[in-house]
Amino acid sequence: VEQELLRTGRRCFVVLEKGEITGLVTPHEIKQIDRAKWPFTTLNDIMRPLEDLRAVTPEASLTSALELMSRYDLNQLPVISNGHLAGVLSRAEILSYLQTHAEFRG
């Protein structure tokens, strides 16, 4: 995961098992593990399980997603549709979109 973080700059990794989302790993979870234990730690050991995740549906407004992120101090928010991962929203992406949208609306 560390290599992927550094290579891609992504801040959120979805954990899948047999094509189904089972959890999420972010830098927060990774930092909780002593570096010496990394070779022996699995994603299942550190992921936030699906049932513990805050999520939105594709129909949710960006404003409600941002409010949820603010309320629970989240930087990423999974988008779940019919029990399947449709995507992951980031706080930075939402704010960037809203800023661009506001610029073009004048």
Phi and psi restraints in degrees (range 20) as a CNS / XPLOR table:
assign (resid 1 and name C) (resid 2 and name N)
       (resid 2 and name CA) (resid 2 and name C) 1.0 -57.9 20.0 2
assign (resid 2 and name N) (resid 2 and name CA)
       (resid 2 and name C) (resid 3 and name N) 1.0 -43.5 20.0 2
assign (resid 2 and name C) (resid 3 and name N)
       (resid 3 and name CA) (resid 3 and name C) 1.0 -62.0 20.0 2
assign (resid 3 and name N) (resid 3 and name CA)
       (resid 3 and name C) (resid 4 and name N) 1.0 -41.1 20.0 2
assign (resid 3 and name C) (resid 4 and name N)
       (resid 4 and name CA) (resid 4 and name C) 1.0 -67.1 20.0 2
assign (resid 4 and name N) (resid 4 and name CA)
       (resid 4 and name C) (resid 5 and name N) 1.0 -39.8 20.0 2
assign (resid 4 and name C) (resid 5 and name N)
       (resid 5 and name CA) (resid 5 and name C) 1.0 -58.4 20.0 2
assign (resid 5 and name N) (resid 5 and name CA)
       (resid 5 and name C) (resid 6 and name N) 1.0 -48.7 20.0 2
assign (resid 5 and name C) (resid 6 and name N)
       (resid 6 and name CA) (resid 6 and name C) 1.0 -70.0 20.0 2
assign (resid 6 and name N) (resid 6 and name CA)
       (resid 6 and name C) (resid 7 and name N) 1.0 -38.8 20.0 2
assign (resid 6 and name C) (resid 7 and name N)
       (resid 7 and name CA) (resid 7 and name C) 1.0 -71.6 20.0 2
assign (resid 7 and name N) (resid 7 and name CA)
       (resid 7 and name C) (resid 8 and name N) 1.0 -43.6 20.0 2
assign (resid 7 and name C) (resid 8 and name N)
       (resid 8 and name CA) (resid 8 and name C) 1.0 -102.1 20.0 2
assign (resid 8 and name N) (resid 8 and name CA)
       (resid 8 and name C) (resid 9 and name N) 1.0 -21.5 20.0 2
assign (resid 8 and name C) (resid 9 and name N)
       (resid 9 and name CA) (resid 9 and name C) 1.0 77.1 20.0 2
assign (resid 9 and name N) (resid 9 and name CA)
       (resid 9 and name C) (resid 10 and name N) 1.0 3.5 20.0 2
assign (resid 9 and name C) (resid 10 and name N)
       (resid 10 and name CA) (resid 10 and name C) 1.0 -66.0 20.0 2
assign (resid 10 and name N) (resid 10 and name CA)
       (resid 10 and name C) (resid 11 and name N) 1.0 148.5 20.0 2
assign (resid 10 and name C) (resid 11 and name N)
       (resid 11 and name CA) (resid 11 and name C) 1.0 -114.7 20.0 2
assign (resid 11 and name N) (resid 11 and name CA)
       (resid 11 and name C) (resid 12 and name N) 1.0 6.4 20.0 2
assign (resid 11 and name C) (resid 12 and name N)
       (resid 12 and name CA) (resid 12 and name C) 1.0 -150.1 20.0 2
assign (resid 12 and name N) (resid 12 and name CA)
       (resid 12 and name C) (resid 13 and name N) 1.0 130.6 20.0 2
assign (resid 12 and name C) (resid 13 and name N)
       (resid 13 and name CA) (resid 13 and name C) 1.0 -125.9 20.0 2
assign (resid 13 and name N) (resid 13 and name CA)
       (resid 13 and name C) (resid 14 and name N) 1.0 127.0 20.0 2
assign (resid 13 and name C) (resid 14 and name N)
       (resid 14 and name CA) (resid 14 and name C) 1.0 -88.7 20.0 2
assign (resid 14 and name N) (resid 14 and name CA)
       (resid 14 and name C) (resid 15 and name N) 1.0 134.1 20.0 2
assign (resid 14 and name C) (resid 15 and name N)
       (resid 15 and name CA) (resid 15 and name C) 1.0 -100.4 20.0 2
assign (resid 15 and name N) (resid 15 and name CA)
       (resid 15 and name C) (resid 16 and name N) 1.0 123.4 20.0 2
assign (resid 15 and name C) (resid 16 and name N)
       (resid 16 and name CA) (resid 16 and name C) 1.0 -115.5 20.0 2
assign (resid 16 and name N) (resid 16 and name CA)
       (resid 16 and name C) (resid 17 and name N) 1.0 147.1 20.0 2
assign (resid 16 and name C) (resid 17 and name N)
       (resid 17 and name CA) (resid 17 and name C) 1.0 -135.2 20.0 2
assign (resid 17 and name N) (resid 17 and name CA)
       (resid 17 and name C) (resid 18 and name N) 1.0 118.4 20.0 2
assign (resid 17 and name C) (resid 18 and name N)
       (resid 18 and name CA) (resid 18 and name C) 1.0 55.2 20.0 2
assign (resid 18 and name N) (resid 18 and name CA)
       (resid 18 and name C) (resid 19 and name N) 1.0 39.5 20.0 2
assign (resid 18 and name C) (resid 19 and name N)
       (resid 19 and name CA) (resid 19 and name C) 1.0 80.6 20.0 2
assign (resid 19 and name N) (resid 19 and name CA)
       (resid 19 and name C) (resid 20 and name N) 1.0 -3.4 20.0 2
assign (resid 19 and name C) (resid 20 and name N)
       (resid 20 and name CA) (resid 20 and name C) 1.0 -105.0 20.0 2
assign (resid 20 and name N) (resid 20 and name CA)
       (resid 20 and name C) (resid 21 and name N) 1.0 138.4 20.0 2
assign (resid 20 and name C) (resid 21 and name N)
       (resid 21 and name CA) (resid 21 and name C) 1.0 -68.8 20.0 2
assign (resid 21 and name N) (resid 21 and name CA)
       (resid 21 and name C) (resid 22 and name N) 1.0 129.9 20.0 2
assign (resid 21 and name C) (resid 22 and name N)
       (resid 22 and name CA) (resid 22 and name C) 1.0 -115.7 20.0 2
assign (resid 22 and name N) (resid 22 and name CA)
       (resid 22 and name C) (resid 23 and name N) 1.0 -17.7 20.0 2
assign (resid 22 and name C) (resid 23 and name N)
       (resid 23 and name CA) (resid 23 and name C) 1.0 179.7 20.0 2
assign (resid 23 and name N) (resid 23 and name CA)
       (resid 23 and name C) (resid 24 and name N) 1.0 -171.8 20.0 2
assign (resid 23 and name C) (resid 24 and name N)
       (resid 24 and name CA) (resid 24 and name C) 1.0 -141.7 20.0 2
assign (resid 24 and name N) (resid 24 and name CA)
       (resid 24 and name C) (resid 25 and name N) 1.0 140.8 20.0 2
assign (resid 24 and name C) (resid 25 and name N)
       (resid 25 and name CA) (resid 25 and name C) 1.0 -125.1 20.0 2
assign (resid 25 and name N) (resid 25 and name CA)
       (resid 25 and name C) (resid 26 and name N) 1.0 130.8 20.0 2
assign (resid 25 and name C) (resid 26 and name N)
       (resid 26 and name CA) (resid 26 and name C) 1.0 -126.5 20.0 2
assign (resid 26 and name N) (resid 26 and name CA)
       (resid 26 and name C) (resid 27 and name N) 1.0 171.3 20.0 2
assign (resid 26 and name C) (resid 27 and name N)
       (resid 27 and name CA) (resid 27 and name C) 1.0 -55.1 20.0 2
assign (resid 27 and name N) (resid 27 and name CA)
       (resid 27 and name C) (resid 28 and name N) 1.0 -29.9 20.0 2
assign (resid 27 and name C) (resid 28 and name N)
       (resid 28 and name CA) (resid 28 and name C) 1.0 -57.7 20.0 2
assign (resid 28 and name N) (resid 28 and name CA)
       (resid 28 and name C) (resid 29 and name N) 1.0 -46.9 20.0 2
assign (resid 28 and name C) (resid 29 and name N)
       (resid 29 and name CA) (resid 29 and name C) 1.0 -67.4 20.0 2
assign (resid 29 and name N) (resid 29 and name CA)
       (resid 29 and name C) (resid 30 and name N) 1.0 -38.4 20.0 2
assign (resid 29 and name C) (resid 30 and name N)
       (resid 30 and name CA) (resid 30 and name C) 1.0 -64.6 20.0 2
assign (resid 30 and name N) (resid 30 and name CA)
       (resid 30 and name C) (resid 31 and name N) 1.0 -41.1 20.0 2
assign (resid 30 and name C) (resid 31 and name N)
       (resid 31 and name CA) (resid 31 and name C) 1.0 -66.9 20.0 2
assign (resid 31 and name N) (resid 31 and name CA)
       (resid 31 and name C) (resid 32 and name N) 1.0 -17.8 20.0 2
assign (resid 31 and name C) (resid 32 and name N)
       (resid 32 and name CA) (resid 32 and name C) 1.0 -75.7 20.0 2
assign (resid 32 and name N) (resid 32 and name CA)
       (resid 32 and name C) (resid 33 and name N) 1.0 -15.3 20.0 2
assign (resid 32 and name C) (resid 33 and name N)
       (resid 33 and name CA) (resid 33 and name C) 1.0 -99.8 20.0 2
assign (resid 33 and name N) (resid 33 and name CA)
       (resid 33 and name C) (resid 34 and name N) 1.0 130.1 20.0 2
assign (resid 33 and name C) (resid 34 and name N)
       (resid 34 and name CA) (resid 34 and name C) 1.0 -58.2 20.0 2
assign (resid 34 and name N) (resid 34 and name CA)
       (resid 34 and name C) (resid 35 and name N) 1.0 132.5 20.0 2
assign (resid 34 and name C) (resid 35 and name N)
       (resid 35 and name CA) (resid 35 and name C) 1.0 -54.0 20.0 2
assign (resid 35 and name N) (resid 35 and name CA)
       (resid 35 and name C) (resid 36 and name N) 1.0 -34.6 20.0 2
assign (resid 35 and name C) (resid 36 and name N)
       (resid 36 and name CA) (resid 36 and name C) 1.0 -64.4 20.0 2
assign (resid 36 and name N) (resid 36 and name CA)
       (resid 36 and name C) (resid 37 and name N) 1.0 -22.5 20.0 2
assign (resid 36 and name C) (resid 37 and name N)
       (resid 37 and name CA) (resid 37 and name C) 1.0 -92.5 20.0 2
assign (resid 37 and name N) (resid 37 and name CA)
       (resid 37 and name C) (resid 38 and name N) 1.0 -6.5 20.0 2
assign (resid 37 and name C) (resid 38 and name N)
       (resid 38 and name CA) (resid 38 and name C) 1.0 -53.8 20.0 2
assign (resid 38 and name N) (resid 38 and name CA)
       (resid 38 and name C) (resid 39 and name N) 1.0 -44.3 20.0 2
assign (resid 38 and name C) (resid 39 and name N)
       (resid 39 and name CA) (resid 39 and name C) 1.0 -62.5 20.0 2
assign (resid 39 and name N) (resid 39 and name CA)
       (resid 39 and name C) (resid 40 and name N) 1.0 -20.0 20.0 2
assign (resid 39 and name C) (resid 40 and name N)
       (resid 40 and name CA) (resid 40 and name C) 1.0 -107.9 20.0 2
assign (resid 40 and name N) (resid 40 and name CA)
       (resid 40 and name C) (resid 41 and name N) 1.0 1.8 20.0 2
assign (resid 40 and name C) (resid 41 and name N)
       (resid 41 and name CA) (resid 41 and name C) 1.0 -101.8 20.0 2
assign (resid 41 and name N) (resid 41 and name CA)
       (resid 41 and name C) (resid 42 and name N) 1.0 130.3 20.0 2
assign (resid 41 and name C) (resid 42 and name N)
       (resid 42 and name CA) (resid 42 and name C) 1.0 -97.3 20.0 2
assign (resid 42 and name N) (resid 42 and name CA)
       (resid 42 and name C) (resid 43 and name N) 1.0 165.1 20.0 2
assign (resid 42 and name C) (resid 43 and name N)
       (resid 43 and name CA) (resid 43 and name C) 1.0 -60.8 20.0 2
assign (resid 43 and name N) (resid 43 and name CA)
       (resid 43 and name C) (resid 44 and name N) 1.0 -37.2 20.0 2
assign (resid 43 and name C) (resid 44 and name N)
       (resid 44 and name CA) (resid 44 and name C) 1.0 -60.8 20.0 2
assign (resid 44 and name N) (resid 44 and name CA)
       (resid 44 and name C) (resid 45 and name N) 1.0 -30.9 20.0 2
assign (resid 44 and name C) (resid 45 and name N)
       (resid 45 and name CA) (resid 45 and name C) 1.0 -67.9 20.0 2
assign (resid 45 and name N) (resid 45 and name CA)
       (resid 45 and name C) (resid 46 and name N) 1.0 -34.1 20.0 2
assign (resid 45 and name C) (resid 46 and name N)
       (resid 46 and name CA) (resid 46 and name C) 1.0 -112.7 20.0 2
assign (resid 46 and name N) (resid 46 and name CA)
       (resid 46 and name C) (resid 47 and name N) 1.0 -12.4 20.0 2
assign (resid 46 and name C) (resid 47 and name N)
       (resid 47 and name CA) (resid 47 and name C) 1.0 -66.9 20.0 2
assign (resid 47 and name N) (resid 47 and name CA)
       (resid 47 and name C) (resid 48 and name N) 1.0 154.0 20.0 2
assign (resid 47 and name C) (resid 48 and name N)
       (resid 48 and name CA) (resid 48 and name C) 1.0 -85.7 20.0 2
assign (resid 48 and name N) (resid 48 and name CA)
       (resid 48 and name C) (resid 49 and name N) 1.0 118.1 20.0 2
assign (resid 48 and name C) (resid 49 and name N)
       (resid 49 and name CA) (resid 49 and name C) 1.0 -62.4 20.0 2
assign (resid 49 and name N) (resid 49 and name CA)
       (resid 49 and name C) (resid 50 and name N) 1.0 151.5 20.0 2
assign (resid 49 and name C) (resid 50 and name N)
       (resid 50 and name CA) (resid 50 and name C) 1.0 -50.5 20.0 2
assign (resid 50 and name N) (resid 50 and name CA)
       (resid 50 and name C) (resid 51 and name N) 1.0 -43.5 20.0 2
assign (resid 50 and name C) (resid 51 and name N)
       (resid 51 and name CA) (resid 51 and name C) 1.0 -67.1 20.0 2
assign (resid 51 and name N) (resid 51 and name CA)
       (resid 51 and name C) (resid 52 and name N) 1.0 -16.9 20.0 2
assign (resid 51 and name C) (resid 52 and name N)
       (resid 52 and name CA) (resid 52 and name C) 1.0 -95.5 20.0 2
assign (resid 52 and name N) (resid 52 and name CA)
       (resid 52 and name C) (resid 53 and name N) 1.0 -4.3 20.0 2
assign (resid 52 and name C) (resid 53 and name N)
       (resid 53 and name CA) (resid 53 and name C) 1.0 -84.7 20.0 2
assign (resid 53 and name N) (resid 53 and name CA)
       (resid 53 and name C) (resid 54 and name N) 1.0 141.5 20.0 2
assign (resid 53 and name C) (resid 54 and name N)
       (resid 54 and name CA) (resid 54 and name C) 1.0 -81.8 20.0 2
assign (resid 54 and name N) (resid 54 and name CA)
       (resid 54 and name C) (resid 55 and name N) 1.0 138.1 20.0 2
assign (resid 54 and name C) (resid 55 and name N)
       (resid 55 and name CA) (resid 55 and name C) 1.0 -149.2 20.0 2
assign (resid 55 and name N) (resid 55 and name CA)
       (resid 55 and name C) (resid 56 and name N) 1.0 165.9 20.0 2
assign (resid 55 and name C) (resid 56 and name N)
       (resid 56 and name CA) (resid 56 and name C) 1.0 -127.9 20.0 2
assign (resid 56 and name N) (resid 56 and name CA)
       (resid 56 and name C) (resid 57 and name N) 1.0 166.8 20.0 2
assign (resid 56 and name C) (resid 57 and name N)
       (resid 57 and name CA) (resid 57 and name C) 1.0 -98.2 20.0 2
assign (resid 57 and name N) (resid 57 and name CA)
       (resid 57 and name C) (resid 58 and name N) 1.0 164.7 20.0 2
assign (resid 57 and name C) (resid 58 and name N)
       (resid 58 and name CA) (resid 58 and name C) 1.0 -59.8 20.0 2
assign (resid 58 and name N) (resid 58 and name CA)
       (resid 58 and name C) (resid 59 and name N) 1.0 -22.5 20.0 2
assign (resid 58 and name C) (resid 59 and name N)
       (resid 59 and name CA) (resid 59 and name C) 1.0 -80.6 20.0 2
assign (resid 59 and name N) (resid 59 and name CA)
       (resid 59 and name C) (resid 60 and name N) 1.0 -11.6 20.0 2
assign (resid 59 and name C) (resid 60 and name N)
       (resid 60 and name CA) (resid 60 and name C) 1.0 -65.6 20.0 2
assign (resid 60 and name N) (resid 60 and name CA)
       (resid 60 and name C) (resid 61 and name N) 1.0 145.4 20.0 2
assign (resid 60 and name C) (resid 61 and name N)
       (resid 61 and name CA) (resid 61 and name C) 1.0 -76.9 20.0 2
assign (resid 61 and name N) (resid 61 and name CA)
       (resid 61 and name C) (resid 62 and name N) 1.0 155.8 20.0 2
assign (resid 61 and name C) (resid 62 and name N)
       (resid 62 and name CA) (resid 62 and name C) 1.0 -63.0 20.0 2
assign (resid 62 and name N) (resid 62 and name CA)
       (resid 62 and name C) (resid 63 and name N) 1.0 -34.9 20.0 2
assign (resid 62 and name C) (resid 63 and name N)
       (resid 63 and name CA) (resid 63 and name C) 1.0 -62.8 20.0 2
assign (resid 63 and name N) (resid 63 and name CA)
       (resid 63 and name C) (resid 64 and name N) 1.0 -44.3 20.0 2
assign (resid 63 and name C) (resid 64 and name N)
       (resid 64 and name CA) (resid 64 and name C) 1.0 -68.4 20.0 2
assign (resid 64 and name N) (resid 64 and name CA)
       (resid 64 and name C) (resid 65 and name N) 1.0 -35.0 20.0 2
assign (resid 64 and name C) (resid 65 and name N)
       (resid 65 and name CA) (resid 65 and name C) 1.0 -64.5 20.0 2
assign (resid 65 and name N) (resid 65 and name CA)
       (resid 65 and name C) (resid 66 and name N) 1.0 -43.8 20.0 2
assign (resid 65 and name C) (resid 66 and name N)
       (resid 66 and name CA) (resid 66 and name C) 1.0 -65.6 20.0 2
assign (resid 66 and name N) (resid 66 and name CA)
       (resid 66 and name C) (resid 67 and name N) 1.0 -39.0 20.0 2
assign (resid 66 and name C) (resid 67 and name N)
       (resid 67 and name CA) (resid 67 and name C) 1.0 -62.6 20.0 2
assign (resid 67 and name N) (resid 67 and name CA)
       (resid 67 and name C) (resid 68 and name N) 1.0 -41.8 20.0 2
assign (resid 67 and name C) (resid 68 and name N)
       (resid 68 and name CA) (resid 68 and name C) 1.0 -63.4 20.0 2
assign (resid 68 and name N) (resid 68 and name CA)
       (resid 68 and name C) (resid 69 and name N) 1.0 -42.6 20.0 2
assign (resid 68 and name C) (resid 69 and name N)
       (resid 69 and name CA) (resid 69 and name C) 1.0 -61.8 20.0 2
assign (resid 69 and name N) (resid 69 and name CA)
       (resid 69 and name C) (resid 70 and name N) 1.0 -42.9 20.0 2
assign (resid 69 and name C) (resid 70 and name N)
       (resid 70 and name CA) (resid 70 and name C) 1.0 -66.4 20.0 2
assign (resid 70 and name N) (resid 70 and name CA)
       (resid 70 and name C) (resid 71 and name N) 1.0 -44.2 20.0 2
assign (resid 70 and name C) (resid 71 and name N)
       (resid 71 and name CA) (resid 71 and name C) 1.0 -60.3 20.0 2
assign (resid 71 and name N) (resid 71 and name CA)
       (resid 71 and name C) (resid 72 and name N) 1.0 -39.7 20.0 2
assign (resid 71 and name C) (resid 72 and name N)
       (resid 72 and name CA) (resid 72 and name C) 1.0 -107.8 20.0 2
assign (resid 72 and name N) (resid 72 and name CA)
       (resid 72 and name C) (resid 73 and name N) 1.0 12.3 20.0 2
assign (resid 72 and name C) (resid 73 and name N)
       (resid 73 and name CA) (resid 73 and name C) 1.0 52.5 20.0 2
assign (resid 73 and name N) (resid 73 and name CA)
       (resid 73 and name C) (resid 74 and name N) 1.0 54.7 20.0 2
assign (resid 73 and name C) (resid 74 and name N)
       (resid 74 and name CA) (resid 74 and name C) 1.0 -107.3 20.0 2
assign (resid 74 and name N) (resid 74 and name CA)
       (resid 74 and name C) (resid 75 and name N) 1.0 144.8 20.0 2
assign (resid 74 and name C) (resid 75 and name N)
       (resid 75 and name CA) (resid 75 and name C) 1.0 -102.4 20.0 2
assign (resid 75 and name N) (resid 75 and name CA)
       (resid 75 and name C) (resid 76 and name N) 1.0 -22.1 20.0 2
assign (resid 75 and name C) (resid 76 and name N)
       (resid 76 and name CA) (resid 76 and name C) 1.0 -129.4 20.0 2
assign (resid 76 and name N) (resid 76 and name CA)
       (resid 76 and name C) (resid 77 and name N) 1.0 149.9 20.0 2
assign (resid 76 and name C) (resid 77 and name N)
       (resid 77 and name CA) (resid 77 and name C) 1.0 -142.4 20.0 2
assign (resid 77 and name N) (resid 77 and name CA)
       (resid 77 and name C) (resid 78 and name N) 1.0 115.3 20.0 2
assign (resid 77 and name C) (resid 78 and name N)
       (resid 78 and name CA) (resid 78 and name C) 1.0 -66.6 20.0 2
assign (resid 78 and name N) (resid 78 and name CA)
       (resid 78 and name C) (resid 79 and name N) 1.0 145.9 20.0 2
assign (resid 78 and name C) (resid 79 and name N)
       (resid 79 and name CA) (resid 79 and name C) 1.0 -108.4 20.0 2
assign (resid 79 and name N) (resid 79 and name CA)
       (resid 79 and name C) (resid 80 and name N) 1.0 114.3 20.0 2
assign (resid 79 and name C) (resid 80 and name N)
       (resid 80 and name CA) (resid 80 and name C) 1.0 -111.8 20.0 2
assign (resid 80 and name N) (resid 80 and name CA)
       (resid 80 and name C) (resid 81 and name N) 1.0 130.4 20.0 2
assign (resid 80 and name C) (resid 81 and name N)
       (resid 81 and name CA) (resid 81 and name C) 1.0 -128.2 20.0 2
assign (resid 81 and name N) (resid 81 and name CA)
       (resid 81 and name C) (resid 82 and name N) 1.0 118.0 20.0 2
assign (resid 81 and name C) (resid 82 and name N)
       (resid 82 and name CA) (resid 82 and name C) 1.0 52.5 20.0 2
assign (resid 82 and name N) (resid 82 and name CA)
       (resid 82 and name C) (resid 83 and name N) 1.0 42.4 20.0 2
assign (resid 82 and name C) (resid 83 and name N)
       (resid 83 and name CA) (resid 83 and name C) 1.0 78.4 20.0 2
assign (resid 83 and name N) (resid 83 and name CA)
       (resid 83 and name C) (resid 84 and name N) 1.0 2.9 20.0 2
assign (resid 83 and name C) (resid 84 and name N)
       (resid 84 and name CA) (resid 84 and name C) 1.0 -117.1 20.0 2
assign (resid 84 and name N) (resid 84 and name CA)
       (resid 84 and name C) (resid 85 and name N) 1.0 148.0 20.0 2
assign (resid 84 and name C) (resid 85 and name N)
       (resid 85 and name CA) (resid 85 and name C) 1.0 -71.6 20.0 2
assign (resid 85 and name N) (resid 85 and name CA)
       (resid 85 and name C) (resid 86 and name N) 1.0 121.9 20.0 2
assign (resid 85 and name C) (resid 86 and name N)
       (resid 86 and name CA) (resid 86 and name C) 1.0 -97.8 20.0 2
assign (resid 86 and name N) (resid 86 and name CA)
       (resid 86 and name C) (resid 87 and name N) 1.0 -21.4 20.0 2
assign (resid 86 and name C) (resid 87 and name N)
       (resid 87 and name CA) (resid 87 and name C) 1.0 167.4 20.0 2
assign (resid 87 and name N) (resid 87 and name CA)
       (resid 87 and name C) (resid 88 and name N) 1.0 -177.8 20.0 2
assign (resid 87 and name C) (resid 88 and name N)
       (resid 88 and name CA) (resid 88 and name C) 1.0 -134.6 20.0 2
assign (resid 88 and name N) (resid 88 and name CA)
       (resid 88 and name C) (resid 89 and name N) 1.0 124.6 20.0 2
assign (resid 88 and name C) (resid 89 and name N)
       (resid 89 and name CA) (resid 89 and name C) 1.0 -91.1 20.0 2
assign (resid 89 and name N) (resid 89 and name CA)
       (resid 89 and name C) (resid 90 and name N) 1.0 142.9 20.0 2
assign (resid 89 and name C) (resid 90 and name N)
       (resid 90 and name CA) (resid 90 and name C) 1.0 -115.5 20.0 2
assign (resid 90 and name N) (resid 90 and name CA)
       (resid 90 and name C) (resid 91 and name N) 1.0 151.2 20.0 2
assign (resid 90 and name C) (resid 91 and name N)
       (resid 91 and name CA) (resid 91 and name C) 1.0 -58.4 20.0 2
assign (resid 91 and name N) (resid 91 and name CA)
       (resid 91 and name C) (resid 92 and name N) 1.0 -43.4 20.0 2
assign (resid 91 and name C) (resid 92 and name N)
       (resid 92 and name CA) (resid 92 and name C) 1.0 -62.2 20.0 2
assign (resid 92 and name N) (resid 92 and name CA)
       (resid 92 and name C) (resid 93 and name N) 1.0 -41.3 20.0 2
assign (resid 92 and name C) (resid 93 and name N)
       (resid 93 and name CA) (resid 93 and name C) 1.0 -64.8 20.0 2
assign (resid 93 and name N) (resid 93 and name CA)
       (resid 93 and name C) (resid 94 and name N) 1.0 -41.8 20.0 2
assign (resid 93 and name C) (resid 94 and name N)
       (resid 94 and name CA) (resid 94 and name C) 1.0 -64.1 20.0 2
assign (resid 94 and name N) (resid 94 and name CA)
       (resid 94 and name C) (resid 95 and name N) 1.0 -47.5 20.0 2
assign (resid 94 and name C) (resid 95 and name N)
       (resid 95 and name CA) (resid 95 and name C) 1.0 -62.7 20.0 2
assign (resid 95 and name N) (resid 95 and name CA)
       (resid 95 and name C) (resid 96 and name N) 1.0 -40.1 20.0 2
assign (resid 95 and name C) (resid 96 and name N)
       (resid 96 and name CA) (resid 96 and name C) 1.0 -62.8 20.0 2
assign (resid 96 and name N) (resid 96 and name CA)
       (resid 96 and name C) (resid 97 and name N) 1.0 -44.4 20.0 2
assign (resid 96 and name C) (resid 97 and name N)
       (resid 97 and name CA) (resid 97 and name C) 1.0 -61.8 20.0 2
assign (resid 97 and name N) (resid 97 and name CA)
       (resid 97 and name C) (resid 98 and name N) 1.0 -47.0 20.0 2
assign (resid 97 and name C) (resid 98 and name N)
       (resid 98 and name CA) (resid 98 and name C) 1.0 -63.4 20.0 2
assign (resid 98 and name N) (resid 98 and name CA)
       (resid 98 and name C) (resid 99 and name N) 1.0 -37.7 20.0 2
assign (resid 98 and name C) (resid 99 and name N)
       (resid 99 and name CA) (resid 99 and name C) 1.0 -66.0 20.0 2
assign (resid 99 and name N) (resid 99 and name CA)
       (resid 99 and name C) (resid 100 and name N) 1.0 -46.2 20.0 2
assign (resid 99 and name C) (resid 100 and name N)
       (resid 100 and name CA) (resid 100 and name C) 1.0 -61.9 20.0 2
assign (resid 100 and name N) (resid 100 and name CA)
       (resid 100 and name C) (resid 101 and name N) 1.0 -43.9 20.0 2
assign (resid 100 and name C) (resid 101 and name N)
       (resid 101 and name CA) (resid 101 and name C) 1.0 -60.1 20.0 2
assign (resid 101 and name N) (resid 101 and name CA)
       (resid 101 and name C) (resid 102 and name N) 1.0 -43.5 20.0 2
assign (resid 101 and name C) (resid 102 and name N)
       (resid 102 and name CA) (resid 102 and name C) 1.0 -65.3 20.0 2
assign (resid 102 and name N) (resid 102 and name CA)
       (resid 102 and name C) (resid 103 and name N) 1.0 -37.8 20.0 2
assign (resid 102 and name C) (resid 103 and name N)
       (resid 103 and name CA) (resid 103 and name C) 1.0 -62.6 20.0 2
assign (resid 103 and name N) (resid 103 and name CA)
       (resid 103 and name C) (resid 104 and name N) 1.0 -40.4 20.0 2
assign (resid 103 and name C) (resid 104 and name N)
       (resid 104 and name CA) (resid 104 and name C) 1.0 -80.1 20.0 2
assign (resid 104 and name N) (resid 104 and name CA)
       (resid 104 and name C) (resid 105 and name N) 1.0 -19.4 20.0 2
assign (resid 104 and name C) (resid 105 and name N)
       (resid 105 and name CA) (resid 105 and name C) 1.0 -84.4 20.0 2
assign (resid 105 and name N) (resid 105 and name CA)
       (resid 105 and name C) (resid 106 and name N) 1.0 -14.4 20.0 2
